[in-house]
Amino acid sequence: MKSIKSLLAIALACALALCLFACAPQIEETEQAAQTSLAIAQSDPLAYLNALVGLVPGAERFTMEAPYGMDDIEAGNGTLQAAKDVVKGYVTSYINSSLGYEKKPAESEDPVDINACCPALFYALQPGDLLEDLVISDVLELRVAERLATLETDIAEGRNSSMKGKTDQEKRDYVLDQMGENAVNEANRMYQIEGKLSLDVIGKLFPPADKADILAQLAKAEEYLVVEDYSLEPTELTLFATVNKAFVDADQLAAEEVKDPALAKDHIKELTFTQKANLTADAAGAGAFADTGDFTIALTLTKTLRFKDIAWEVLTDEAA
């Protein structure tokens, strides 16, 4: 009898739950659309980028990193070549250089001079600063294209016979399914911006280089060599950014869509400038290599300026 009463109680509870669910107001999912469409952003990529970079100083906080990397080290000849990997290990310890920025109240005793330490956020790029047009892409389409290329290779080489002969749409659906819902949703939120900049604009984007600082890093290799001086010849400056789209309900898009890319309010997720230069240094052997005498070190120096972990005062799902 008790078991029958228990079953009746469970059945009643289930029925009540179903009834309550049926009576509860259902939340309808509304179709979302990018407030600034890809086509609008691509109509004037420079104006779009400048508009978004101009918003970053108003963010609640962000982190700026300025690491150095060194590669292609050539240091003299003979036995000194054996030391170059060790030398690189000493020097690249400088990669951990970073600055965290957070808004401080006006009455703060020690406010950060953000303009001085982050000039890239306050300089609007001009058309003459570009060596080639900025390229703005939809991140989801980039990732789908990469996976489709891999799929075609797998089909051609017999590693995925099940997709052989499928239509383009079927292949697209397949790679989307392979990516997974979370990865698709994340990629669908973002635009990507890439470009190559004129070397003349380096001084307007990067904080002034501290020659003494770099010499101090090179001095970490004093067990093998002593660097007396160096010269830099910039060779390349590139820009890379990812942007979180701002979304609106599709049925409101006509009224809220941004028509002028210079008025876009999307949020930059990460902004990176990468500068490459040829570094030539005068040096002398030390320690076990003292007999080497004076010689020249040549290497490729890469300096990165990266703004990341950007948090906005009003966070939304689209700007997180």
N, C-alpha and C positions, 0 to 999 in steps of 0.2 A: 504493500500500500504506500509505504514511504517513497519507494522508487517511482511509483506512478505519480504521486504528488510532485516529486522533484522534476519529473519530465514535463508535467503540466506547467510548473513554474517557469521552467526554461523556455517552453514554447510561448508562454504569455509574455515573457521578457523580450523574446525575439520579435514577436508581433508588435509589441509596444515600440521597440526600437525602429522597426520598419515604418510604423505609422508616423513616429516623430520625424524621421528622415524625410518622409514624403511631404510632411506639412511644413518642414523648415524651408526658408527662402533659399533658393539655389543661386550660387554665384556664377554668373555666366563669364566665360573667358572671352575677352574682347580681342580682336585682331590688332596687333601693334605694328606701327610703321616708323621708320627712322624720320625724325624731325628734319634732319638735313640729309636728303637722299644722296646716294653715291654720285649720281649724275650732277647734282648741284655742287657737291664738293669738288668734283673733277672739272667743273666749268672754270674754276679759278683756284687751283690748288694752293698757290702762294697766299692769297687772301684768306683762304680757309685755315691754313696752318698758322698764319699770324694771329688770326682771331682766337684760336685755341690756346696758343702759347701765351697770349696776353691775359688769359684767365688764370694761369697757374700761380702768379704771385698772390692772388686772392684766395688760394686754397688754404685750408686750415693748417696743413703741414705737408711737408714732402722731404725726401732725402735726396741730397746731391752727392754723387760719387765722382771722384776724379782720379782714377787709377792710371798707372803707367804699365806698359808691357814692353819687353825688349826681346827681339828675335834676330836671327841671322847674324849672330855675333862673329866677327872676324878679328882676332887679336894676334897680330904678329904672325909668326910661323914656327915650325918645329915643335918643341916641347910645350910652348905656351898654348898651342891649340888645345892641348889636353885639359887645360884649366878653364876653357871657355864655358863649359856647362856649370862649373862651380861658380864662376863669375856671374853668370846669368842668375843662379840661385840667390846670390847675395842681393843683386840689384832688384830683382822682381819682387822682393819682399815689400817694396814700396806700393804694391798693388792694393794694399789695404787702406789707402788714404781715402777718407770720406768725410762728409759734413752733413749733419742732420739739422734741418731747419724747422722751427716751429714758431708760429705767431706768438708774440709777446705783447702784453699790455703796454700802452703808451708810456706808462710811468715806470716801466722796467728800467733798472739801473744800467743794464748792459744789453741794449737792443742789438740785434744782428743787422749789419748793413747788407741787406739782401741784394741791393743794386750792385754793390761792389763785388760780392762773392758769386753772384749769378747773373752776369751781364747778358747771357743768352736769352733770359726771360724778358729783357727790356729792349732788345734790339729787333725791330721789324725788318725781316729780310726784304731786300729789294730785288727786282727782276735781274739786275746785273750781278747779283750775288750767286746766281744759279749757273752752273756749267751745263745743266740739262734740266728739262722740265721735271718737276716733282711728279711722282707716280703715286696715286691714291688707289688702293685696292680694297675689296671686300675680303676680310680674312677667311670667312667661311669658304668662299669660292677658291681662294688660294690653296687651302688645305684639301678641299675636294679635288682640285686639279692635280695636286701631288699624289693623292691616293689613286686617282684614276690612271695616272701614268704608271704607277707601280702595278696596278691591276692589269693593265694592258701588257706589261712585260711578263707578269705571271701567266697570263693566258697564252701569250706567244711561246713561252718556254715550258708550257705544260704543267705548271704548278697550280692552276685553277681552271680545270676543264669545265666545271659546272657553269661558269659564266661565259663560255665560248658561244658566240652567236647571239648573245643578248643585245637588246637595244641600248642606246645611249642612256635613256631614262632608267632602264632597269639596272644598268651599271652604276648610275648615280645613286639610285635608291640603295643599292648594295653597299657602297662605300659610306653612305650616311648612316646606315644601320651598323656598320663596323665601327664607326667613330663613337657611337653611343650618344644618347640624348644630351647628357651634360656637356660633352665636348662640342656638340653641334650648337647648343644654346650659347655657350661661351664664345665660340668663334663668330656666331651670328651677331654678337653685340658690337663687334669691332671693325674699324677701318685700319689700314696700315698705310703709312706714308714713307716714301724713300726718295732720296735725292742726293746729288753730288754738288758740292758747293765750291765756289771760288776760294782759292787759298788766301786771297786778300781779306776775307771776312773773319779769319781766325782770331785776330786781335779784338774783334767786336763781340765775339761769342765766349771766348775762354778767359778766365782770370789770368792776369799777367803771369808768365812763367817765372819761377824763382830759380835762377841758375845755380845759386849757392845750395839750394835744396837738392837739385839733381846731382850736383857734385858730391854732396854728402851721401847720397845713395850709392854713387859709384865708389865712394871711399870705403864702403863695406867690403870691398874686395881687396883691401890693402895688403892682405897676406900674399897676394899674387901680383898685384900691380898698383901703381899710384897714378891716378888721373889728374893731370894738371889743368886742362882746359878742354872745352868741346865747342863744336858749332852744329847748328841744326839747319837742315834744308827741308821745309815742308814739301810733301809730295802728294797728299790726298786729304780731302775733308768730306766726310759723308754724314748724312742725316738719316735717322730712322725713328719713327714714332708709331705707337699704337694708340688708338682713340676709342673710347667707349661712346657709342651712339646714344643720343637722347631720343627716347621713344614717346610717341603719342598714340592715342586710339586712332585706328585707321579711319573711322567715320568723322574724326575731327581734323584730319590731315589737311584738307583744303584750306582751313582757316589758320592752322598753326605751322604749316610747312615753311621752312626757311628758304626763301627764294634767292637771297644774296649770301654767298659763302662767307663774306666778311662779317656777317651777323650771326654766324653759327655759335651755338652754346654747348657743343659736345665737350666731353671732358677728356683731356689727354691722360692716358694710363701710364705711358712711359715715353720719354723723349731722350734720344741719345745722339750726340755728336762724336764722331771718331776722327781723330787727326793722326795721320802717319807722316813721319819725317825720317830722313836719313841723318843719323848722328855720327859725327866724326870726332874722335877725341885723341888728344896727345897724351901718351902714357909712358911709364917706365916700369920695367920689371922689378919685382920686390921678392923678398924671401928666397925661396928655392929658385926663382926665375930672375934673380938680380943680375945675372950675367947676360940677360937678354938685351939690356940697355933700353934706349928710347925706341918707341915704335908707335904705330897708329892703330886705334881701335875703330872699327866701322860696324854699325848695327842699325837695325830698324827700330825706331821708337814709336810706340803707339800710345797716344793719350786719349782717354775716353772721358767725356762729360755726360753723365747720365742723371736724369731726374726721374725718380720712381717713388713708390709708396705714397702716391698723391692722395690725400684725403680732403674732401670738400665739406664745407660747413653744413650743407644740407645733402645728406646721402640718400640716393635712391637706388633701386635695383639696377638701373642702367648706368649709374656712375660709381658704383662701389669698386 
